[in-house]
Amino acid sequence: MTELKLDKDVRTRLAHQIKRYLDEDLDIDIGNMDAEMLMDFLTPTLGAHFYNLGLKDAQALFARKADDINDEIYALEQQVEER
């Protein structure tokens, strides 16, 4: 599997969201470094599960589209006259 990497801006935004959630909802105050360390732990742990869900969604979409194409091709078939 490809390593899940986030660009710097996304990491900063997510760390801020983690800090805000912990502070507002759980009354836990952590620093930026702690929030990023938590994110580094969660990314490979939870990220792989969400990544795999995304792949399953993509596979399902591809299968539906392939079925649609097969239906369209079938509709193009010509009747064969037997004499």
N, C-alpha and C positions, 0 to 999 in steps of 0.2 A: 504494500500500500504506500502511496505517496505520503510523505510527512506533511502533516497539517501545519501550515505556517500562516501567520497573520501579519499583515503589514503594520508598520509602526503606528499609523493613525488609528487603525482598527483596535490594536492592542491598547492604546491609550484610552480610547472611548470605552472599551469593555472593562478595563481596570477601573475607570471612573464609575461605571454602572455597578460593578461589584461592590466598590466602596460605599456607594450611595445605598444600595440594597442592604448591605450588612448594617450600616449605620441607622437607616430609617426603619427597617423592618425587624431587625434583630438586636438593635442597640449595641452593636459591636463596632468599635472604631479601629480601623487598620490603615496603614500607610500605603502609598503607591507601590512600593516594592513588595509588600505582603500581598496586595491585590494581584500583582503580576505573577508572583510565585503560585498563588492559588490558581490563576488562569493557566500557568504552565502545567500544573498537575491535572486540571480538568480537561485541557485540550486533548491529550492523547487518551485519557480515560473515557470521557463522555463523547468527545469529538468523533471518534471512530464509529460509535453507534449511530450518531446523526448522519455521518458521511455515508454509512451503509444504507440507512433509510433513504437518503437522497438517491443512491444508486438504484435501489429497488423501485423508487418512483420513476426514475428515468427508464428502467427496463420495462415497467408497466406501460408507460407512455409509448415507447418504441413498439411494443407488442400491439397496442391498440392501433397505432398508425400503420403497422404492417398489415393488420387485419383489414383496415380500410382500403389499403392499396390492393390487397387480394380481391376484395369485393369489387373494386373498380375494374380490375383486370377481368374478372369473371363476367362483369356486365358487358364487356366489349366482345365477348365471344359471339361468333356468328352461328346461326342454326345451320346444321348440315342437312341438306336435302338428300334423301335416299331414293333412288329410282329403281 
